[in-house]
């Protein structure tokens, strides 16, 4: 998968989360803008997102409305 600055990237994150920071640093390093949605303390929204994606960990990354997974999933798909 090739990442481009025209991609629509959304990162759902929580604090603390080292993988969330790694994902943001990755996109910043590629000059790819992203929208971060911080779900820290928002238990109902976290439950809805986990039900939608089936993922229990953060970050949860979407590119062009397609669920990519977490940071490790992103790295496997772009390298």
MDTraj code that builds the backbone (N, CA, C; nanometers):
import mdtraj as md
import numpy as np

residues = "UNK UNK UNK UNK UNK UNK UNK UNK UNK UNK UNK UNK UNK UNK UNK UNK UNK UNK UNK UNK UNK UNK UNK UNK UNK UNK UNK UNK UNK UNK UNK UNK UNK UNK UNK UNK UNK UNK UNK UNK UNK UNK UNK UNK UNK UNK UNK UNK UNK UNK UNK UNK UNK UNK UNK UNK UNK UNK UNK UNK UNK UNK UNK UNK UNK UNK UNK UNK UNK UNK UNK UNK UNK UNK UNK UNK UNK UNK UNK".split()
xyz = np.array([
    [0.0831, -0.1171, 0.0000],
    [0.0000, 0.0000, 0.0000],
    [0.0879, 0.1239, 0.0000],
    [0.0546, 0.2171, -0.0849],
    [0.1287, 0.3426, -0.0913],
    [0.0462, 0.4519, -0.0230],
    [0.1104, 0.5276, 0.0644],
    [0.0446, 0.6356, 0.1373],
    [0.0756, 0.7671, 0.0660],
    [-0.0283, 0.8490, 0.0485],
    [-0.0066, 0.9772, -0.0178],
    [-0.0728, 1.0894, 0.0617],
    [-0.0245, 1.2129, 0.0458],
    [-0.0826, 1.3264, 0.1189],
    [-0.2297, 1.3521, 0.0847],
    [-0.2788, 1.2939, -0.0226],
    [-0.4195, 1.3136, -0.0578],
    [-0.5105, 1.2107, 0.0089],
    [-0.4515, 1.1106, 0.0760],
    [-0.5314, 1.0115, 0.1469],
    [-0.6020, 1.0753, 0.2661],
    [-0.7198, 1.0267, 0.2965],
    [-0.7951, 1.0713, 0.4134],
    [-0.7656, 0.9740, 0.5270],
    [-0.6871, 1.0192, 0.6243],
    [-0.6414, 0.9332, 0.7334],
    [-0.7087, 0.9764, 0.8641],
    [-0.7636, 0.8785, 0.9356],
    [-0.8215, 0.9027, 1.0676],
    [-0.7572, 0.8055, 1.1658],
    [-0.7079, 0.8599, 1.2757],
    [-0.6460, 0.7796, 1.3804],
    [-0.7286, 0.7949, 1.5077],
    [-0.7871, 0.6848, 1.5530],
    [-0.8541, 0.6831, 1.6827],
    [-0.7485, 0.6469, 1.7859],
    [-0.7363, 0.7293, 1.8893],
    [-0.6285, 0.7101, 1.9859],
    [-0.6806, 0.7215, 2.1284],
    [-0.5914, 0.6859, 2.2227],
    [-0.6133, 0.7031, 2.3659],
    [-0.4811, 0.7485, 2.4258],
    [-0.4884, 0.8031, 2.5456],
    [-0.3691, 0.8437, 2.6187],
    [-0.3649, 0.7633, 2.7473],
    [-0.2525, 0.7042, 2.7861],
    [-0.1269, 0.6957, 2.7117],
    [-0.1329, 0.5837, 2.6080],
    [-0.0561, 0.6013, 2.5010],
    [-0.0529, 0.5004, 2.3950],
    [0.0702, 0.5249, 2.3076],
    [0.1729, 0.4466, 2.3302],
    [0.2972, 0.4665, 2.2539],
    [0.2787, 0.4328, 2.1062],
    [0.1923, 0.3362, 2.0744],
    [0.1688, 0.3023, 1.9346],
    [0.0892, 0.4117, 1.8640],
    [0.0044, 0.4809, 1.9385],
    [-0.0679, 0.5953, 1.8804],
    [0.0324, 0.7036, 1.8420],
    [0.1259, 0.7310, 1.9310],
    [0.2297, 0.8299, 1.9031],
    [0.3145, 0.7867, 1.7840],
    [0.3482, 0.6592, 1.7765],
    [0.4274, 0.6086, 1.6642],
    [0.3523, 0.6264, 1.5322],
    [0.2215, 0.6019, 1.5318],
    [0.1420, 0.6180, 1.4102],
    [0.1383, 0.7647, 1.3677],
    [0.1180, 0.8541, 1.4630],
    [0.1155, 0.9976, 1.4303],
    [0.2513, 1.0433, 1.3775],
    [0.3588, 0.9948, 1.4394],
    [0.4932, 1.0301, 1.3920],
    [0.5177, 0.9767, 1.2509],
    [0.4676, 0.8567, 1.2223],
    [0.4832, 0.7989, 1.0888],
    [0.4171, 0.8892, 0.9840],
    [0.2915, 0.9250, 1.0064],
    [0.2212, 1.0084, 0.9084],
    [0.2815, 1.1482, 0.8991],
    [0.3236, 1.2049, 1.0124],
    [0.3900, 1.3357, 1.0082],
    [0.5189, 1.3277, 0.9269],
    [0.5933, 1.2181, 0.9434],
    [0.7181, 1.2001, 0.8705],
    [0.6982, 1.1859, 0.7201],
    [0.5802, 1.1412, 0.6800],
    [0.5472, 1.1264, 0.5372],
    [0.4717, 1.2481, 0.4847],
    [0.4552, 1.3508, 0.5694],
    [0.3786, 1.4715, 0.5340],
    [0.2360, 1.4379, 0.4910],
    [0.1791, 1.3398, 0.5586],
    [0.0406, 1.2995, 0.5314],
    [-0.0463, 1.3531, 0.6450],
    [-0.1377, 1.4441, 0.6137],
    [-0.2239, 1.4967, 0.7191],
    [-0.3207, 1.3894, 0.7683],
    [-0.3601, 1.4015, 0.8940],
    [-0.4532, 1.3052, 0.9517],
    [-0.5424, 1.3761, 1.0520],
    [-0.6546, 1.3134, 1.0783],
    [-0.7448, 1.3589, 1.1834],
    [-0.7298, 1.2628, 1.2994],
    [-0.7039, 1.3168, 1.4178],
    [-0.6944, 1.2324, 1.5370],
    [-0.8230, 1.2472, 1.6177],
    [-0.8794, 1.1341, 1.6545],
    [-0.9964, 1.1340, 1.7411],
    [-0.9559, 1.0667, 1.8716],
    [-0.9423, 1.1474, 1.9760],
    [-0.8961, 1.0991, 2.1065],
    [-1.0167, 1.0457, 2.1843],
    [-1.0133, 0.9169, 2.2139],
    [-1.1233, 0.8527, 2.2859],
    [-1.0909, 0.8277, 2.4331],
    [-0.9898, 0.8945, 2.4849],
    [-0.9520, 0.8781, 2.6248],
    [-1.0726, 0.9065, 2.7148],
    [-1.1078, 0.8080, 2.7956],
    [-1.2169, 0.8246, 2.8903],
    [-1.3566, 0.8182, 2.8308],
    [-1.3682, 0.7941, 2.7028],
    [-1.4989, 0.7901, 2.6357],
    [-1.5387, 0.6438, 2.6136],
    [-1.5793, 0.5791, 2.7203],
    [-1.6011, 0.4349, 2.7208],
    [-1.7088, 0.3888, 2.6228],
    [-1.8167, 0.4647, 2.6108],
    [-1.9237, 0.4265, 2.5172],
    [-1.8748, 0.4319, 2.3726],
    [-1.7989, 0.5367, 2.3383],
    [-1.7470, 0.5491, 2.2024],
    [-1.6425, 0.4421, 2.1729],
    [-1.5621, 0.4082, 2.2729],
    [-1.4630, 0.3010, 2.2562],
    [-1.5344, 0.1690, 2.2288],
    [-1.6394, 0.1408, 2.3040],
    [-1.7141, 0.0165, 2.2849],
    [-1.7748, 0.0096, 2.1447],
    [-1.8283, 0.1209, 2.0964],
    [-1.8869, 0.1236, 1.9617],
    [-1.7802, 0.0998, 1.8550],
    [-1.6632, 0.1633, 1.8713],
    [-1.5555, 0.1454, 1.7741],
    [-1.5059, 0.0011, 1.7748],
    [-1.4891, -0.0565, 1.8928],
    [-1.4431, -0.1946, 1.9024],
    [-1.5435, -0.2913, 1.8405],
    [-1.6729, -0.2611, 1.8560],
    [-1.7757, -0.3443, 1.7940],
    [-1.7693, -0.3331, 1.6413],
    [-1.7416, -0.2134, 1.5920],
    [-1.7348, -0.1894, 1.4474],
    [-1.6148, -0.2590, 1.3840],
    [-1.4988, -0.2521, 1.4511],
    [-1.3745, -0.3014, 1.3905],
    [-1.3352, -0.4412, 1.4364],
    [-1.3818, -0.4813, 1.5534],
    [-1.3384, -0.6084, 1.6096],
    [-1.2010, -0.5998, 1.6745],
    [-1.1420, -0.4813, 1.6779],
    [-1.0101, -0.4604, 1.7386],
    [-1.0258, -0.4099, 1.8808],
    [-0.9393, -0.4581, 1.9688],
    [-0.9466, -0.4202, 2.1092],
    [-0.8381, -0.3196, 2.1482],
    [-0.7428, -0.2933, 2.0594],
    [-0.6277, -0.2098, 2.0953],
    [-0.6290, -0.0790, 2.0172],
    [-0.5400, 0.0114, 2.0578],
    [-0.5249, 0.1407, 1.9920],
    [-0.3809, 0.1578, 1.9472],
    [-0.3588, 0.2346, 1.8409],
    [-0.4562, 0.3129, 1.7653],
    [-0.5407, 0.2238, 1.6751],
    [-0.6473, 0.2823, 1.6248],
    [-0.7253, 0.2199, 1.5193],
    [-0.7219, 0.3180, 1.4033],
    [-0.6672, 0.2716, 1.2919],
    [-0.6354, 0.3600, 1.1790],
    [-0.7248, 0.3279, 1.0600],
    [-0.7799, 0.4332, 1.0032],
    [-0.8598, 0.4230, 0.8814],
    [-0.7929, 0.5083, 0.7740],
    [-0.7821, 0.4537, 0.6527],
    [-0.7319, 0.5302, 0.5389],
    [-0.8369, 0.5216, 0.4295],
    [-0.8839, 0.6383, 0.3869],
    [-0.9904, 0.6466, 0.2858],
    [-1.1099, 0.5599, 0.3251],
    [-1.1489, 0.5702, 0.4513],
    [-1.2638, 0.4999, 0.5097],
    [-1.2471, 0.3485, 0.5168],
    [-1.1274, 0.2980, 0.4909],
    [-1.0995, 0.1549, 0.5018],
    [-1.0221, 0.1306, 0.6308],
    [-1.0707, 0.0368, 0.7123],
    [-1.0019, 0.0054, 0.8365],
    [-0.8720, -0.0678, 0.8065],
    [-0.7611, -0.0118, 0.8547],
    [-0.6283, -0.0686, 0.8319],
    [-0.5881, -0.1581, 0.9486],
    [-0.6243, -0.1184, 1.0693],
    [-0.5841, -0.1899, 1.1894],
    [-0.5060, -0.0964, 1.2789],
    [-0.4118, -0.1536, 1.3538],
    [-0.3269, -0.0747, 1.4422],
    [-0.1959, -0.0372, 1.3760],
    [-0.1023, 0.0085, 1.4571],
    [0.0262, 0.0538, 1.4046],
    [0.1029, -0.0594, 1.3373],
    [0.1087, -0.1758, 1.4017],
    [0.1805, -0.2895, 1.3418],
    [0.1170, -0.3311, 1.2094],
    [-0.0167, -0.3296, 1.2026],
    [-0.0866, -0.3621, 1.0778],
    [-0.0500, -0.2617, 0.9688],
    [-0.0447, -0.1342, 1.0074],
    [-0.0070, -0.0294, 0.9120],
    [0.1327, -0.0553, 0.8568],
    [0.2279, -0.0865, 0.9454],
    [0.3653, -0.1086, 0.9017],
    [0.3761, -0.2281, 0.8076],
    [0.2998, -0.3323, 0.8330],
    [0.3029, -0.4497, 0.7449],
    [0.2459, -0.4171, 0.6063],
    [0.1521, -0.3241, 0.6010],
    [0.0867, -0.2935, 0.4743],
    [0.1614, -0.1914, 0.3908],
    [0.2451, -0.1082, 0.4545],
    [0.3155, -0.0047, 0.3784],
    [0.4590, -0.0412, 0.3480],
    [0.5136, -0.1413, 0.4136],
    [0.6541, -0.1753, 0.3880],
    [0.6673, -0.2860, 0.2871],
])
top = md.Topology()
chain = top.add_chain()
for i, resn in enumerate(residues, 1):
    res = top.add_residue(resn, chain, resSeq=i)
    for name in ("N", "CA", "C"):
        top.add_atom(name, md.element.get_by_symbol(name[0]), res)
traj = md.Trajectory(xyz[None], top)
